Amino acid sequence: MSVDCRKYLKSARFVPNLTHGLLDLLELTTGQDLLDLGCGDGELTSRLIDKGFNVTAVDINEGMVEAARERGIPAHCIDARDLSFCDEFDIVLSNAVLHWFSEHDQVCQNVYRSLKPGGHFIAECGGYGNVDTIIKGIEASISEDDQLGTFSNPWTFRSAEEFKDILIKTGFEVIDIQLIPRPTVTSCSLADWLDTFLSDSHLQLNKSSREEFFNRVSEKAYSALYDKQDGWILDYVRLRFIARKI
């Protein structure tokens, strides 16, 4: 997840705030060992600690790990593809992280190995159709002017069926999995959202054309995603599941 931590904390505050449905899947037994996979700045992690979990927090982004540590959380900079835990956790919880990886087979295998027998993998991430209007606007803007640069899509948004197959092949029992359309109001402009979530590794743009590119995408998405009263409402679709290690 190669995004700028400062921009993320400014423009994507809604990400940890919209976790009610995910946390509803947790059945707290005091003292359970929980891995927060992709802890970000630790806002959700703090809530988990307050609920009584023994939390180990990891994130791939060094800036996020540092922000979590500033909250007093001993977070670790670890890639989900490189987890080396074995039979250590009752729960692995992940919010808004898995769509940043295409190697879902590998990540699920690592999570499976990290869990104790009978442990649960609980996650929510972008699912099939997530920000589809925005992606089409990006691709159209690039195709119309090859002088702007190139776009490398950093996200993998799977259907419930696709991810269920991966979980089952890994060895999990899938208790529940579903796609949830969740139009999401943001406090920032679409240009700020793009600037936050698309780094230079995703958008190979000339510095002078970056603002022009953001304006073009915003114009293409305006009629579908902009509301005069609420502002920008992103076409989010979430994939949420709970699976058990057997």
N, C-alpha and C positions, 0 to 999 in steps of 0.2 A: 504494500500500500504506500506508494511514493507520493504522498500529498504533504503540503506544507502545514506543519502543526499549528502555527499561528493563524493561518487562514481558516483552517478546519475549526478551531475553537471559536472563531468569530462568526463564521457563516453556517456551521453545521451543528449548532447547539441542539437542534431538534432530534438528532440521532439518538443520544442517550436518553432524551426525555420521552421518547415514544416506545417504551419497553414494557408497558403494562401487561400486554398479552403474553409476552415472553416470560415475565416474572410470575405470572399466574400458573405457569406450568411447574414451578418449583414447589415441592413439598418439603418444607424445612424440617429436618431432624437436627437438633442442636449439635454442633461440632462436626458436621459433614465436611469432607475435604472437597473443595471446588476449584477447578481451573477456569479462570476467566481468560478465554482465548481471544486475544485482540482487545485488550483492556482500554485502549485509547488513553485519555487523560485521567482515567480512574474514577470518573463520576459514578458510573454504575457499580464499579468495584466497591466503592465506599458504602453504597447501599447494601451490597451483599454482605459486607463485613458487619454492618449494623444489624443485619438479620440473623447473625450468628454463625455464618459459614467461616471455615478456615480457608481463606482464599489465597491461591497462588495466581499472580497476574503476569501475563506475558503479552507483548506486542512486537510487531516487526519494525515499527517506526521509532527511531531513537528519540525524536522530539516528543512523541506521545509518552514514552517510558519516563522521560525526564519530568514531564508535566505530572504524571502519576506519582512519581517519587516526591515531588513538591507537596503533594497532598499527604505525604507520610506513608504511602503504599510502596513496599519493596518490590517494585515491578522489574521484570527482566526482559531484555531485548532478544526475543526468540521468534524465528520464522515457524509458522504452523507446519510447514513442510519438513522441518527439522526437529520436531518434538522428540525427545528421547526418554520421556517418562514411561514407567511400566507399572501397571496395577496400583496406581497411587491415588486416584480420585473417585469419589462417589458420583460427581457430576462434572461434566465439561460443558460450560456455557459460552456461547458465542453470539455476539450481536453485531450485525452490519459489517461482517468481515469476510465470510466465505466467498462472496461474489468477486472478491479481489484475486482469487486464485482460479486457475483453470484445472489444476491438478487435484480435483476433488477426491479421486480414488486414494491418492497418497495421503492427503490430509485426514480423510476418514479412517484410514488404516492407523495413522499415528494417534488419533483420538481414541480409537478402539483399544490400542495397546496401553494408552495412558489410564484408561478406566479400570476400576476394580470389577470383578465379575458381578453382574447385575447393575452396574453403574449406568447412568443416563447421560446421553448426549442431547442437549437442548440448544436449539439455535434458531436464529432468524437472520435472513439476509435478503438481498435483492433476488427476485425470482423472474421467471419468464415474462417478458413484457415490461419490465421495470425501465423507467425513463425512456420508453421507446420513441416518444415524440422528440425528445432531445437528441437521441442518437441519430434519428433520421435527419434532423436539422443539421447536425454536425456533418454527416456524410454528404448531404446535399450541398452544403456550403463549400466543402472541400472540392467536390466534383465540379462545381461551377467555375472554380478559379484555381487552377493547379499552381498558381504562383503563391497561394496562401501557405501551402505546406502539406503535411500529411497527418493522418489520424490513425493511431493504433489503439483500438478499443481495449481498455484495461480490465473490462468486466466480463464475467461469465454468468449469465442469468439462466438457470435451468428450470425446467418444469418440475412439478411435484413428482411426476412419474419417473423422470430421469434421475432425480436425486434419491428417490426411494429405491430404485434399482441399485444405485451405488452403495447405499447403506446396507441393503440386504446382502449384496455380494461381499461386503466387508465382514458380515457376521452379525449385524445388528437386527434386532426385532423392532420394526417400525410401529410405534404405538399410535402416532398421529402425524400427518404431514399435509399441508394445504397451502395453496396460493391465496393471498389476501390482498385484493386491490386496496390501496390506502393513499388516495390523493393527499398530498402533504403541503400545507402552507409554510412558506419560508419567510423569514424576516429580511432576507437579502434579495438582490436582483438575480435574474438568471445568469447574467454576466459574472457576478460574484460567485455563484454556484459553480459555473464552469471553471473559473479561475482557481477555485478551491480544489476541485476534484480531478482536474486534468492538468497534470504537471508537464514539464517540458519533455519528459520521456514518452508521454502519450500524444502530445501535439507538437510536431516539429514545425513551428511557425516562426517567421521573422518577427522580431520584437515589434516592429512598426505595424505589422498586420494583425497582432493579437487582439487589439481592441476592435478593429474592423471585423474580425472573425466572430467575436462575441456578439457584436451588434447584428450580424447577419443571422446567426443562430437564433437570437432573441426575436428577431422579426419573423422568422419562419415558425416559431413556436407560440407566438403571441396570441393568436386567435384561439388556440387550443388550451393554453395553460395560464393565460392572464385573466384575472378577475378584477374589475374596477374597485370593488370593495375590499377584497382580501389580498390582492396582489398576485404574485406568482404561486401557483398551486402545481407542484410537480407530480407527474404521473407515476407515482411509486406503486410497485407491486412487490409484496413481501412473501418470501418462502419461509414458513415456520414449521418446525418439526420437533418431535421428541422420540428418541430411539433408545433402546436398552441393549447393553452388551450381554450376549448369551453365550 
